[in-house]
Amino acid sequence: MKSNILIIKLGALGDVVRTTSLLRVLDGNIFWVTAKSALPLLPADKLKVIEINEAETLSNLSFDLILCLDDDYKAANLATMLKKKTLIGSYIDKNNSLTYTDSSREWFDMGLMSRFGKEKADAIKKANKKTYQEIIFRMCGNKFNEEEYLLNQNLPKPRKQESRTIIGIEARAGDRWPMKQWNKWQELAAALKADGCEVRFFVQRQQIADYVQDINECDLVICGDTLAMHIALSLKKRIVAIFICTSPTEIYDYGRMIKITSPFLKRVFYRRDYIPEAVNAISVKTVYQSVRDSLFHVK
């Protein structure tokens, strides 16, 4: 009889996508509770996907393992209330406080609910040399062996053959991290167009499937540490990614990504304000050359 395994991972969407690599090693009847916006990203043919507001449907089940990877009260409360043999991750303690299991401390010690407080948590995160996958695989008793993401296979349609090289640019980033927004995209686009490339800036889409398809049509994607980066990785695209204030170490590149890191990273590590020097320190020339190195293999 197969084990019942529940993953609780609501967001952010990029974090949901990178967590799907676990699906390649977990063996059992797998359930996943997530946010409504993430539902289309998950491979529903491989597991049972449940939206968080409908999670009460799981109350009559017993799980061999619950893996709760969010520092979110609603997610942790669900992990606490459901019947299970083993819990790894966040939960609600007897004092009604959000906390986490000792088995998951390697990840949560670096996060917002760290037992050490934010200053020490940021220092631990800055010193961390492991990727996200290495950490969460070890939490589950597995070793990460370059297992790929597992995106919903119904999302990307077959890519049309184009005569020109298509480069996609994700110039946007959420309001939470203002420094993720590099400010020289138009100048870079002009240089790439002069090389004969077709440059497409990604725009807001009503359906996530359309956004995935926009990325799938590109030969290479240039972006910050965003959802576009994780979708491009799952589609096995070549990527040039800019890291200004978040950890490049945590991102496993699968041999397809060139990472460009701001020389001010240590100073602005996970800061949520805007430091112009950190953003401006990455030049158009640096990004342009990285694109050529990746796409045309020209040094």
LUMSEMAR-788696 format. One record per residue: residue number from 1; x, y, z of N, C-alpha, C in turn. Coordinates in Angstrom, 3 decimals, m for minus. Layout:
N
(NUM (X Y Z) (X Y Z) (X Y Z)),
...
This chain:
299
(1 (0.840 m1.200 0.000) (0.000 0.000 0.000) (0.874 1.247 0.000)),
(2 (0.585 2.160 m0.906) (1.395 3.362 m1.027) (1.127 4.328 0.122)),
(3 (2.166 5.080 0.483) (2.039 6.088 1.523) (1.258 7.287 1.000)),
(4 (0.549 7.951 1.897) (m0.091 9.226 1.583) (0.855 10.349 1.991)),
(5 (1.201 11.195 1.034) (2.138 12.293 1.277) (1.467 13.605 0.907)),
(6 (1.561 14.573 1.799) (0.985 15.890 1.542) (2.078 16.954 1.551)),
(7 (2.148 17.724 0.460) (3.009 18.909 0.382) (2.121 20.133 0.536)),
(8 (2.496 21.018 1.435) (1.792 22.297 1.574) (2.772 23.394 1.169)),
(9 (2.549 23.941 0.000) (3.393 25.036 m0.514) (2.485 25.966 m1.300)),
(10 (2.202 27.125 m0.738) (1.225 28.037 m1.318) (1.854 29.029 m2.293)),
(11 (2.991 29.577 m1.958) (3.608 30.614 m2.783) (5.008 30.875 m2.272)),
(12 (5.705 31.797 m2.901) (5.361 32.493 m4.123) (5.388 31.517 m5.304)),
(13 (4.892 31.956 m6.461) (4.749 31.035 m7.579) (6.075 30.423 m8.006)),
(14 (7.141 31.217 m8.016) (8.452 30.673 m8.365) (8.899 29.606 m7.385)),
(15 (8.579 29.806 m6.099) (8.937 28.813 m5.081) (8.136 27.529 m5.263)),
(16 (6.875 27.664 m5.692) (6.065 26.478 m5.988) (6.711 25.684 m7.117)),
(17 (7.109 26.385 m8.171) (7.699 25.709 m9.328) (8.975 24.961 m8.933)),
(18 (9.865 25.608 m8.166) (11.125 24.943 m7.836) (10.933 23.793 m6.857)),
(19 (9.854 23.812 m6.094) (9.572 22.707 m5.173) (9.122 21.453 m5.909)),
(20 (8.661 21.606 m7.148) (8.175 20.441 m7.900) (9.267 19.414 m8.174)),
(21 (10.525 19.783 m8.032) (11.596 18.795 m8.223) (11.468 17.643 m7.230)),
(22 (10.855 17.891 m6.082) (10.636 16.829 m5.090) (9.746 15.718 m5.621)),
(23 (8.865 16.056 m6.554) (7.928 15.062 m7.074) (8.639 13.923 m7.794)),
(24 (9.867 14.144 m8.166) (10.621 13.108 m8.888) (11.227 12.061 m7.949)),
(25 (11.182 12.326 m6.643) (11.776 11.368 m5.707) (10.799 10.863 m4.652)),
(26 (9.710 11.585 m4.417) (8.741 11.131 m3.422) (7.895 10.017 m4.009)),
(27 (7.730 8.957 m3.259) (7.003 7.783 m3.740) (5.763 7.574 m2.884)),
(28 (4.601 7.693 m3.500) (3.362 7.498 m2.769) (2.207 8.193 m3.462)),
(29 (1.083 8.237 m2.781) (m0.064 9.004 m3.244) (0.166 10.442 m2.787)),
(30 (0.496 11.314 m3.721) (0.931 12.654 m3.359) (m0.212 13.655 m3.532)),
(31 (m0.412 14.437 m2.481) (m1.372 15.534 m2.478) (m0.575 16.832 m2.328)),
(32 (m1.107 17.912 m2.909) (m0.421 19.207 m2.795) (m1.470 20.281 m2.565)),
(33 (m1.353 20.984 m1.461) (m2.212 22.133 m1.175) (m1.454 23.401 m1.553)),
(34 (m2.103 24.250 m2.344) (m1.436 25.458 m2.816) (m2.431 26.595 m2.988)),
(35 (m1.934 27.755 m3.374) (m2.800 28.902 m3.647) (m3.488 28.716 m5.000)),
(36 (m4.623 29.368 m5.172) (m5.391 29.236 m6.405) (m4.561 29.605 m7.627)),
(37 (m3.739 30.644 m7.493) (m2.937 31.110 m8.630) (m1.907 30.088 m9.089)),
(38 (m1.519 29.171 m8.193) (m0.491 28.183 m8.530) (m1.069 26.896 m9.094)),
(39 (m2.374 26.710 m9.015) (m2.980 25.449 m9.451) (m2.593 25.041 m10.872)),
(40 (m2.616 25.961 m11.851) (m2.311 25.542 m13.227) (m0.865 25.107 m13.440)),
(41 (0.037 25.475 m12.529) (1.448 25.151 m12.706) (1.781 23.717 m12.341)),
(42 (0.975 23.123 m11.486) (1.310 21.806 m10.946) (0.804 20.679 m11.842)),
(43 (1.561 19.581 m11.937) (1.199 18.460 m12.820) (0.089 17.599 m12.207)),
(44 (m1.147 17.969 m12.499) (m2.294 17.302 m11.882) (m2.398 15.826 m12.259)),
(45 (m1.711 15.421 m13.329) (m1.713 14.003 m13.693) (m0.791 13.179 m12.792)),
(46 (0.052 13.853 m12.017) (1.005 13.154 m11.159) (0.588 13.167 m9.685)),
(47 (m0.367 14.023 m9.337) (m0.739 14.182 m7.938) (m2.124 14.809 m7.837)),
(48 (m2.654 14.839 m6.623) (m3.935 15.475 m6.347) (m3.653 16.888 m5.861)),
(49 (m4.144 17.885 m6.601) (m3.882 19.281 m6.285) (m5.134 19.886 m5.655)),
(50 (m4.951 20.546 m4.495) (m6.071 21.123 m3.759) (m5.783 22.586 m3.469)),
(51 (m6.749 23.437 m3.722) (m6.615 24.859 m3.387) (m6.788 25.028 m1.885)),
(52 (m6.032 25.921 m1.274) (m5.966 26.054 0.179) (m7.341 26.249 0.807)),
(53 (m8.228 26.965 0.146) (m9.546 27.217 0.717) (m10.481 26.020 0.633)),
(54 (m10.028 24.955 m0.012) (m10.819 23.725 m0.089) (m10.126 22.570 0.629)),
(55 (m9.120 22.909 1.452) (m8.301 21.880 2.095) (m9.045 21.081 3.149)),
(56 (m10.247 21.552 3.556) (m11.019 20.772 4.540) (m11.425 19.415 3.988)),
(57 (m11.362 19.247 2.680) (m11.685 17.952 2.078) (m10.675 16.875 2.467)),
(58 (m9.538 17.284 3.029) (m8.504 16.320 3.430) (m8.666 15.844 4.873)),
(59 (m9.651 16.388 5.575) (m9.756 16.131 7.013) (m10.054 14.675 7.359)),
(60 (m10.580 13.930 6.401) (m10.882 12.524 6.672) (m9.746 11.586 6.285)),
(61 (m8.616 12.156 5.849) (m7.470 11.342 5.447) (m6.402 11.335 6.528)),
(62 (m5.569 10.307 6.487) (m4.400 10.233 7.364) (m3.159 10.168 6.484)),
(63 (m2.164 10.978 6.828) (m0.969 11.076 5.993) (0.241 10.453 6.690)),
(64 (1.029 9.761 5.908) (2.286 9.223 6.433) (3.309 10.350 6.601)),
(65 (3.233 11.344 5.704) (4.146 12.487 5.777) (3.419 13.746 5.349)),
(66 (3.551 14.795 6.152) (3.141 16.134 5.738) (4.382 17.004 5.709)),
(67 (4.606 17.638 4.560) (5.732 18.537 4.368) (5.178 19.933 4.157)),
(68 (5.335 20.801 5.161) (4.798 22.156 5.087) (5.951 23.138 4.946)),
(69 (6.062 23.777 3.794) (7.231 24.583 3.456) (6.974 26.088 3.496)),
(70 (5.836 26.507 4.037) (5.513 27.928 4.087) (5.592 28.474 5.505)),
(71 (6.045 29.725 5.633) (5.992 30.414 6.917) (4.691 31.215 6.988)),
(72 (3.601 30.524 6.745) (2.269 31.102 6.643) (1.370 30.434 7.678)),
(73 (0.630 31.235 8.442) (m0.168 30.684 9.547) (m1.217 29.700 9.042)),
(74 (m1.895 30.046 7.959) (m2.947 29.177 7.439) (m2.386 27.837 6.990)),
(75 (m1.250 27.861 6.323) (m0.603 26.631 5.881) (m0.155 25.800 7.072)),
(76 (0.492 26.455 8.045) (0.997 25.742 9.221) (m0.142 25.181 10.062)),
(77 (m1.246 25.924 10.154) (m2.391 25.435 10.917) (m2.984 24.187 10.282)),
(78 (m3.034 24.166 8.960) (m3.518 22.980 8.254) (m2.617 21.782 8.547)),
(79 (m1.310 21.994 8.486) (m0.359 20.913 8.775) (m0.532 20.400 10.201)),
(80 (m0.871 21.287 11.117) (m1.048 20.917 12.519) (m2.328 20.109 12.724)),
(81 (m3.398 20.513 12.058) (m4.719 19.923 12.309) (m4.918 18.570 11.646)),
(82 (m4.295 18.335 10.519) (m4.517 17.080 9.797) (m3.841 15.899 10.494)),
(83 (m4.402 14.736 10.297) (m3.843 13.506 10.876) (m2.594 13.087 10.097)),
(84 (m1.536 12.761 10.833) (m0.285 12.388 10.164) (0.587 11.592 11.116)),
(85 (1.506 10.834 10.506) (2.524 10.123 11.281) (3.761 10.994 11.473)),
(86 (4.154 11.691 10.400) (5.366 12.507 10.440) (5.076 13.880 9.860)),
(87 (5.563 14.911 10.540) (5.464 16.281 10.042) (6.862 16.865 9.895)),
(88 (7.124 17.448 8.731) (8.364 18.179 8.483) (7.980 19.585 8.040)),
(89 (8.495 20.595 8.753) (8.210 21.959 8.350) (7.485 22.749 9.405)),
(90 (6.681 23.713 8.962) (6.039 24.644 9.884) (4.760 24.057 10.473)),
(91 (4.448 24.517 11.682) (3.226 24.098 12.370) (2.904 25.121 13.452)),
(92 (1.773 24.928 14.129) (1.343 25.810 15.205) (1.561 25.090 16.537)),
(93 (2.299 25.719 17.437) (2.611 25.061 18.705) (1.505 25.282 19.741)),
(94 (1.715 24.792 20.960) (0.699 24.841 22.011) (0.381 26.265 22.447)),
(95 (1.274 27.188 22.160) (1.044 28.594 22.484) (0.408 29.359 21.330)),
(96 (m0.045 28.603 20.318) (m0.671 29.179 19.128) (0.292 30.051 18.329)),
(97 (1.568 29.700 18.388) (2.600 30.433 17.663) (3.102 29.624 16.475)),
(98 (3.517 30.336 15.452) (4.064 29.706 14.254) (5.504 29.272 14.531)),
(99 (5.785 27.998 14.298) (7.130 27.475 14.526) (7.432 26.386 13.501)),
(100 (8.532 25.642 13.694) (8.894 24.620 12.708) (9.623 23.467 13.389)),
(101 (9.602 22.333 12.717) (10.198 21.126 13.270) (11.718 21.207 13.215)),
(102 (12.349 20.461 14.106) (13.810 20.415 14.110) (14.345 19.867 12.792)),
(103 (13.574 18.968 12.181) (13.996 18.364 10.911) (14.038 19.359 9.763)),
(104 (13.390 20.513 9.940) (13.349 21.514 8.865) (14.129 22.777 9.208)),
(105 (14.918 22.719 10.269) (15.593 23.927 10.735) (16.595 24.480 9.724)),
(106 (17.178 23.615 8.884) (18.179 24.103 7.928) (17.573 25.137 6.993)),
(107 (16.284 24.995 6.684) (15.617 25.957 5.822) (15.019 27.116 6.627)),
(108 (14.248 26.814 7.638) (13.523 27.855 8.354) (14.411 28.691 9.269)),
(109 (15.575 28.193 9.650) (16.508 29.023 10.427) (16.940 30.254 9.643)),
(110 (16.806 30.207 8.305) (17.213 31.328 7.456) (16.051 32.247 7.099)),
(111 (14.846 31.902 7.555) (13.656 32.600 7.101) (13.081 33.600 8.080)),
(112 (11.883 34.087 7.757) (11.240 35.136 8.534) (10.853 34.691 9.937)),
(113 (10.576 33.401 10.127) (10.190 32.949 11.468) (11.336 32.225 12.175)),
(114 (12.554 32.524 11.770) (13.728 31.898 12.378) (13.728 32.049 13.895)),
(115 (14.105 30.996 14.570) (14.210 31.019 16.033) (15.301 31.986 16.499)),
(116 (16.180 32.390 15.584) (17.300 33.260 15.927) (16.994 34.748 15.732)),
(117 (15.858 35.069 15.122) (15.577 36.454 14.791) (16.106 36.818 13.415)),
(118 (15.618 37.930 12.871) (15.914 38.280 11.484) (17.399 38.535 11.221)),
(119 (18.076 39.243 12.121) (19.476 39.589 11.863) (20.341 38.337 11.748)),
(120 (20.178 37.408 12.669) (20.967 36.172 12.621) (20.524 35.309 11.440)),
(121 (19.207 35.293 11.174) (18.699 34.512 10.040) (19.310 34.988 8.731)),
(122 (19.392 36.312 8.552) (19.992 36.860 7.331) (21.467 36.491 7.231)),
(123 (22.162 36.476 8.372) (23.581 36.100 8.373) (23.753 34.636 7.989)),
(124 (22.861 33.782 8.487) (22.913 32.357 8.137) (22.638 32.184 6.649)),
(125 (21.661 32.909 6.146) (21.303 32.815 4.725) (22.443 33.297 3.843)),
(126 (23.102 34.346 4.269) (24.218 34.897 3.504) (25.382 33.906 3.441)),
(127 (25.568 33.155 4.514) (26.670 32.183 4.575) (26.322 30.852 3.920)),
(128 (25.049 30.643 3.629) (24.599 29.364 3.074) (25.226 29.084 1.704)),
(129 (25.670 27.858 1.499) (26.272 27.446 0.223) (25.446 26.372 m0.488)),
(130 (24.291 26.056 0.032) (23.471 24.981 m0.543) (22.308 25.562 m1.341)),
(131 (21.908 24.837 m2.373) (20.740 25.228 m3.144) (19.476 24.857 m2.379)),
(132 (18.375 25.464 m2.790) (17.069 25.158 m2.205) (16.775 23.671 m2.308)),
(133 (17.049 23.094 m3.474) (16.761 21.673 m3.656) (17.601 20.790 m2.735)),
(134 (18.869 21.107 m2.579) (19.707 20.325 m1.670) (19.118 20.310 m0.263)),
(135 (18.630 21.467 0.169) (18.108 21.585 1.524) (16.798 20.813 1.690)),
(136 (15.838 21.032 0.785) (14.540 20.380 0.986) (14.608 18.877 0.707)),
(137 (15.486 18.455 m0.184) (15.653 17.019 m0.404) (16.185 16.365 0.866)),
(138 (17.181 17.013 1.488) (17.755 16.440 2.702) (16.724 16.415 3.833)),
(139 (15.865 17.412 3.896) (14.793 17.422 4.883) (13.935 16.172 4.774)),
(140 (13.761 15.700 3.544) (12.906 14.529 3.295) (13.689 13.223 3.272)),
(141 (14.970 13.265 3.604) (15.776 12.052 3.644) (16.306 11.607 2.305)),
(142 (16.367 12.532 1.335) (16.862 12.219 0.000) (18.086 13.064 m0.326)),
(143 (18.807 12.646 m1.346) (19.925 13.432 m1.861) (19.529 14.012 m3.200)),
(144 (19.786 15.289 m3.382) (19.473 15.945 m4.643) (20.494 15.553 m5.696)),
(145 (19.996 14.975 m6.788) (20.853 14.537 m7.895) (20.429 15.208 m9.202)),
(146 (20.289 16.505 m9.149) (19.962 17.326 m10.322) (18.568 17.017 m10.886)),
(147 (17.659 16.553 m10.023) (16.292 16.322 m10.491) (15.675 17.620 m10.999)),
(148 (15.069 17.544 m12.175) (14.493 18.725 m12.817) (13.152 19.098 m12.175)),
(149 (12.721 20.322 m12.443) (11.371 20.726 m12.061) (10.364 19.859 m12.821)),
(150 (9.128 19.833 m12.342) (8.088 19.048 m13.010) (6.857 19.927 m13.189)),
(151 (6.869 20.707 m14.256) (5.784 21.624 m14.554) (4.622 20.867 m15.196)),
(152 (3.429 21.402 m15.071) (2.256 20.857 m15.748) (2.551 20.753 m17.247)),
(153 (2.575 19.551 m17.767) (2.969 19.339 m19.159) (1.944 19.834 m20.169)),
(154 (0.738 20.168 m19.702) (m0.286 20.686 m20.601) (m0.133 22.189 m20.854)),
(155 (0.771 22.824 m20.121) (0.906 24.279 m20.254) (1.617 24.713 m21.533)),
(156 (2.862 24.282 m21.778) (3.544 24.787 m22.971) (3.140 24.016 m24.228)),
(157 (2.755 24.747 m25.250) (2.487 24.131 m26.541) (3.806 23.951 m27.283)),
(158 (3.841 23.086 m28.297) (5.093 22.932 m29.060) (5.574 24.275 m29.599)),
(159 (6.868 24.498 m29.484) (7.456 25.759 m29.923) (7.543 25.818 m31.440)),
(160 (7.096 26.925 m32.010) (7.198 27.119 m33.447) (8.642 27.421 m33.823)),
(161 (9.068 26.918 m34.939) (10.412 27.211 m35.424) (10.449 28.619 m36.006)),
(162 (11.386 29.401 m35.528) (11.527 30.781 m35.997) (12.870 30.943 m36.694)),
(163 (12.896 31.851 m37.671) (14.136 32.064 m38.411) (15.135 32.896 m37.615)),
(164 (14.606 33.719 m36.679) (15.481 34.562 m35.882) (15.563 34.061 m34.437)),
(165 (16.665 34.410 m33.802) (16.819 34.097 m32.386) (15.882 34.991 m31.580)),
(166 (15.081 34.367 m30.725) (14.118 35.111 m29.912) (14.621 35.179 m28.473)),
(167 (14.743 36.385 m27.975) (15.181 36.597 m26.597) (14.048 37.253 m25.822)),
(168 (13.672 36.620 m24.717) (12.615 37.155 m23.871) (13.203 37.898 m22.682)),
(169 (12.618 39.031 m22.360) (13.072 39.826 m21.218) (11.919 39.996 m20.235)),
(170 (12.163 39.617 m18.988) (11.213 39.915 m17.913) (11.781 41.080 m17.118)),
(171 (11.281 42.264 m17.421) (11.792 43.475 m16.780) (11.084 43.773 m15.467)),
(172 (10.011 43.033 m15.180) (9.201 43.324 m14.005) (9.642 42.480 m12.808)),
(173 (9.255 42.947 m11.646) (9.421 42.189 m10.403) (8.380 42.712 m9.427)),
(174 (8.052 41.919 m8.439) (7.041 42.333 m7.476) (7.499 43.501 m6.614)),
(175 (6.526 44.141 m5.966) (6.818 45.301 m5.118) (7.613 44.923 m3.867)),
(176 (7.607 43.646 m3.503) (8.275 43.219 m2.277) (9.779 43.455 m2.334)),
(177 (10.369 43.308 m3.532) (11.821 43.451 m3.700) (12.105 44.477 m4.784)),
(178 (12.075 45.771 m4.482) (12.300 46.805 m5.513) (13.628 46.656 m6.238)),
(179 (14.656 46.147 m5.558) (15.973 46.048 m6.191) (16.093 44.896 m7.178)),
(180 (15.060 44.084 m7.293) (15.078 43.047 m8.328) (14.905 43.655 m9.721)),
(181 (14.476 44.911 m9.762) (14.195 45.555 m11.043) (15.421 46.313 m11.536)),
(182 (16.171 45.643 m12.394) (17.314 46.277 m13.058) (16.779 47.396 m13.945)),
(183 (17.590 48.409 m14.240) (17.054 49.612 m14.893) (17.655 49.914 m16.268)),
(184 (18.254 48.912 m16.905) (18.898 49.187 m18.200) (18.367 48.262 m19.307)),
(185 (17.123 47.835 m19.167) (16.575 46.855 m20.104) (16.474 47.391 m21.527)),
(186 (16.052 48.618 m21.690) (15.857 49.157 m23.039) (17.173 49.284 m23.791)),
(187 (18.210 49.697 m23.088) (19.528 49.807 m23.715) (20.043 48.426 m24.119)),
(188 (19.819 47.433 m23.265) (20.216 46.065 m23.588) (19.442 45.554 m24.798)),
(189 (18.143 45.792 m24.801) (17.310 45.332 m25.918) (17.784 45.922 m27.239)),
(190 (18.163 47.184 m27.230) (18.640 47.831 m28.455) (19.913 47.162 m28.966)),
(191 (20.812 46.810 m28.058) (22.060 46.149 m28.452) (21.787 44.773 m29.037)),
(192 (20.853 44.054 m28.451) (20.526 42.709 m28.940) (19.814 42.766 m30.291)),
(193 (18.956 43.747 m30.467) (18.287 43.917 m31.759) (19.293 44.247 m32.853)),
(194 (20.322 45.012 m32.493) (21.368 45.355 m33.464) (22.135 44.111 m33.906)),
(195 (22.134 43.066 m33.065) (22.759 41.794 m33.411) (21.852 40.914 m34.263)),
(196 (20.628 41.384 m34.525) (19.701 40.610 m35.342) (18.753 39.735 m34.555)),
(197 (18.754 39.875 m33.242) (17.845 39.088 m32.411) (16.469 39.745 m32.352)),
(198 (15.454 38.930 m32.189) (14.122 39.449 m31.884) (13.990 39.499 m30.372)),
(199 (13.641 40.656 m29.852) (13.538 40.840 m28.402) (12.076 41.039 m28.027)),
(200 (11.615 40.256 m27.071) (10.235 40.352 m26.603) (10.226 40.630 m25.100)),
(201 (9.521 41.671 m24.709) (9.319 41.946 m23.295) (8.045 41.228 m22.851)),
(202 (8.129 40.455 m21.805) (6.954 39.761 m21.308) (5.990 40.759 m20.683)),
(203 (4.708 40.510 m20.878) (3.660 41.392 m20.360) (2.690 40.583 m19.504)),
(204 (1.835 41.291 m18.795) (0.859 40.631 m17.941) (m0.116 39.823 m18.778)),
(205 (m0.380 38.606 m18.344) (m1.330 37.732 m19.027) (m2.462 37.361 m18.078)),
(206 (m3.644 37.180 m18.623) (m4.778 36.780 m17.790) (m4.636 35.341 m17.299)),
(207 (m4.048 34.504 m18.132) (m3.885 33.087 m17.801) (m2.402 32.762 m17.685)),
(208 (m2.045 32.014 m16.645) (m0.644 31.629 m16.456) (m0.152 30.779 m17.625)),
(209 (m1.054 30.021 m18.253) (m0.663 29.184 m19.397) (m0.126 30.030 m20.539)),
(210 (m0.699 31.219 m20.736) (m0.239 32.106 m21.809) (1.144 32.664 m21.487)),
(211 (1.376 32.945 m20.209) (2.694 33.440 m19.787) (3.755 32.358 m19.988)),
(212 (3.427 31.129 m19.623) (4.353 30.009 m19.839) (4.653 29.859 m21.328)),
(213 (3.629 30.001 m22.165) (3.839 29.874 m23.604) (4.717 30.990 m24.152)),
(214 (4.555 32.203 m23.632) (5.419 33.314 m24.052) (6.891 32.970 m23.791)),
(215 (7.152 32.396 m22.643) (8.523 32.014 m22.290) (8.997 30.852 m23.150)),
(216 (8.102 29.923 m23.419) (8.468 28.740 m24.198) (8.862 29.086 m25.625)),
(217 (8.368 30.197 m26.148) (8.675 30.584 m27.529) (10.056 31.206 m27.673)),
(218 (10.728 31.444 m26.547) (12.028 32.116 m26.586) (13.191 31.106 m26.603)),
(219 (14.283 31.534 m27.204) (15.509 30.742 m27.171) (16.292 30.991 m25.893)),
(220 (16.176 32.201 m25.370) (16.889 32.573 m24.155) (16.045 33.591 m23.402)),
(221 (16.112 33.526 m22.078) (15.356 34.447 m21.226) (16.336 35.217 m20.349)),
(222 (16.129 36.535 m20.262) (16.904 37.390 m19.367) (15.938 37.934 m18.325)),
(223 (16.308 37.820 m17.064) (15.359 38.184 m16.008) (16.098 38.365 m14.693)),
(224 (15.347 38.767 m13.685) (15.859 38.758 m12.328) (15.475 37.454 m11.664)),
(225 (15.582 37.431 m10.343) (15.202 36.262 m9.549) (13.681 36.269 m9.411)),
(226 (13.000 35.769 m10.444) (11.549 35.900 m10.558) (10.930 34.587 m11.013)),
(227 (9.592 34.593 m11.105) (8.855 33.438 m11.618) (9.337 33.068 m13.016)),
(228 (9.625 34.060 m13.854) (10.085 33.782 m15.221) (11.334 32.915 m15.214)),
(229 (12.232 33.163 m14.282) (13.456 32.367 m14.184) (13.134 30.903 m13.928)),
(230 (12.218 30.648 m13.009) (11.888 29.263 m12.659) (11.113 28.567 m13.779)),
(231 (10.222 29.285 m14.435) (9.510 28.688 m15.567) (10.488 28.378 m16.692)),
(232 (11.398 29.306 m16.969) (12.400 29.073 m18.012) (13.274 27.871 m17.674)),
(233 (13.645 27.712 m16.420) (14.410 26.530 m16.006) (13.605 25.256 m16.248)),
(234 (12.320 25.292 m15.917) (11.492 24.095 m16.096) (11.322 23.747 m17.566)),
(235 (11.371 24.756 m18.436) (11.247 24.545 m19.887) (12.599 24.295 m20.550)),
(236 (13.655 24.258 m19.730) (15.010 23.975 m20.195) (15.521 25.013 m21.192)),
(237 (15.186 26.261 m20.923) (15.683 27.374 m21.722) (17.046 27.818 m21.199)),
(238 (17.800 28.467 m22.051) (19.009 29.141 m21.587) (18.606 30.452 m20.916)),
(239 (19.304 30.806 m19.859) (18.887 31.938 m19.035) (20.093 32.773 m18.635)),
(240 (19.898 34.075 m18.627) (20.827 34.998 m17.971) (20.022 35.661 m16.861)),
(241 (20.423 35.444 m15.627) (19.657 35.928 m14.477) (20.473 36.927 m13.677)),
(242 (19.820 38.004 m13.290) (20.456 39.084 m12.545) (20.051 39.001 m11.077)),
(243 (21.053 38.944 m10.205) (20.806 38.879 m8.763) (21.381 40.147 m8.125)),
(244 (20.512 40.956 m7.574) (20.947 42.210 m6.955) (20.863 42.142 m5.436)),
(245 (19.768 41.566 m4.918) (19.588 41.557 m3.466) (19.224 40.189 m2.906)),
(246 (19.004 39.200 m3.755) (18.637 37.859 m3.280) (19.752 36.860 m3.575)),
(247 (19.625 35.674 m3.003) (20.717 34.705 m3.023) (20.842 33.945 m4.345)),
(248 (21.941 34.110 m5.075) (22.166 33.284 m6.264) (22.538 31.852 m5.897)),
(249 (23.076 31.654 m4.718) (23.509 30.320 m4.286) (22.339 29.358 m4.189)),
(250 (21.188 29.842 m3.745) (20.029 28.972 m3.543) (19.461 28.425 m4.844)),
(251 (19.777 29.071 m5.959) (19.194 28.685 m7.248) (20.105 27.681 m7.943)),
(252 (19.582 26.496 m8.177) (20.340 25.500 m8.943) (20.117 25.771 m10.428)),
(253 (21.206 25.885 m11.178) (21.086 26.378 m12.559) (20.986 25.288 m13.616)),
(254 (21.142 24.023 m13.245) (21.040 22.902 m14.190) (21.957 23.056 m15.398)),
(255 (23.000 23.847 m15.258) (23.948 24.032 m16.351) (23.428 24.868 m17.497)),
(256 (22.292 25.587 m17.259) (21.680 26.359 m18.353) (21.619 27.856 m18.052)),
(257 (22.128 28.258 m16.931) (21.967 29.645 m16.506) (23.312 30.314 m16.236)),
(258 (23.434 31.554 m16.687) (24.540 32.413 m16.271) (23.987 33.381 m15.233)),
(259 (24.614 33.412 m14.073) (24.181 34.295 m12.992) (25.064 35.543 m12.960)),
(260 (24.423 36.693 m12.936) (25.130 37.966 m12.795) (24.761 38.546 m11.433)),
(261 (25.765 38.776 m10.613) (25.528 39.209 m9.237) (26.051 40.622 m9.023)),
(262 (25.255 41.434 m8.390) (25.697 42.791 m8.072) (26.871 42.736 m7.098)),
(263 (27.911 43.548 m7.314) (29.025 43.586 m6.363) (28.609 44.135 m4.996)),
(264 (27.394 44.680 m4.914) (26.881 45.207 m3.657) (25.993 44.189 m2.934)),
(265 (25.970 42.939 m3.422) (25.029 41.947 m2.885) (25.124 41.811 m1.364)),
(266 (26.334 41.699 m0.825) (26.472 41.503 0.615) (25.906 42.685 1.401)),
(267 (26.034 43.855 0.839) (25.536 45.054 1.523) (24.013 45.128 1.505)),
(268 (23.396 44.685 0.418) (21.941 44.859 0.274) (21.186 43.538 0.383)),
(269 (21.826 42.522 0.916) (21.275 41.171 0.955) (19.893 41.158 1.608)),
(270 (18.885 40.800 0.809) (17.486 40.682 1.238) (16.931 41.960 1.865)),
(271 (17.459 43.090 1.450) (16.868 44.358 1.849) (15.683 44.669 0.939)),
(272 (14.672 45.285 1.501) (13.448 45.552 0.740) (13.291 47.020 0.372)),
(273 (14.342 47.803 0.589) (14.323 49.175 0.113) (15.055 49.222 m1.235)),
(274 (15.405 50.407 m1.686) (16.044 50.546 m2.995) (17.370 51.283 m2.843)),
(275 (18.458 50.616 m3.180) (19.798 51.200 m3.126) (20.288 51.357 m4.562)),
(276 (20.273 52.563 m5.119) (20.623 52.762 m6.537) (21.988 52.198 m6.913)),
(277 (22.976 52.336 m6.026) (24.325 51.855 m6.352) (24.339 50.360 m6.649)),
(278 (23.532 49.604 m5.917) (23.502 48.148 m6.101) (22.910 47.774 m7.446)),
(279 (21.913 48.531 m7.871) (21.260 48.269 m9.161) (22.141 48.741 m10.312)),
(280 (22.685 49.940 m10.169) (23.480 50.534 m11.249) (24.834 49.852 m11.446)),
(281 (25.252 49.069 m10.468) (26.574 48.432 m10.553) (26.634 47.356 m11.633)),
(282 (25.507 46.886 m12.095) (25.478 45.885 m13.173) (25.303 46.623 m14.496)),
(283 (26.303 46.527 m15.339) (26.304 47.292 m16.595) (25.610 46.542 m17.725)),
(284 (25.199 47.302 m18.723) (24.639 46.702 m19.938) (25.665 45.793 m20.597)),
(285 (26.920 46.241 m20.619) (27.983 45.445 m21.240) (28.098 44.063 m20.596)),
(286 (27.994 44.012 m19.265) (28.114 42.736 m18.562) (26.986 41.789 m18.951)),
(287 (25.762 42.303 m18.973) (24.614 41.453 m19.310) (24.669 41.058 m20.788)),
(288 (24.993 42.005 m21.633) (25.085 41.738 m23.071) (26.118 40.650 m23.361)),
(289 (27.280 40.730 m22.732) (28.314 39.732 m22.963) (27.882 38.367 m22.455)),
(290 (27.158 38.338 m21.347) (26.672 37.063 m20.813) (25.661 36.423 m21.755)),
(291 (24.834 37.250 m22.382) (23.886 36.725 m23.371) (24.638 36.113 m24.544)),
(292 (25.666 36.796 m25.014) (26.458 36.269 m26.131) (27.163 34.977 m25.711)),
(293 (27.690 34.949 m24.527) (28.371 33.738 m24.043) (27.419 32.551 m23.996)),
(294 (26.188 32.817 m23.566) (25.209 31.737 m23.443) (24.627 31.328 m24.798)),
(295 (24.239 32.305 m25.572) (23.493 32.025 m26.788) (24.376 31.728 m27.993)),
(296 (25.454 32.479 m28.117) (26.296 32.334 m29.298) (27.653 31.704 m28.985)),
(297 (27.890 31.493 m27.698) (29.152 30.878 m27.248) (30.358 31.666 m27.761)),
(298 (30.209 33.003 m27.735) (31.287 33.883 m28.160) (31.904 34.512 m26.934)),
(299 (33.215 34.403 m26.792) (33.909 35.028 m25.669) (34.393 36.409 m26.053)),
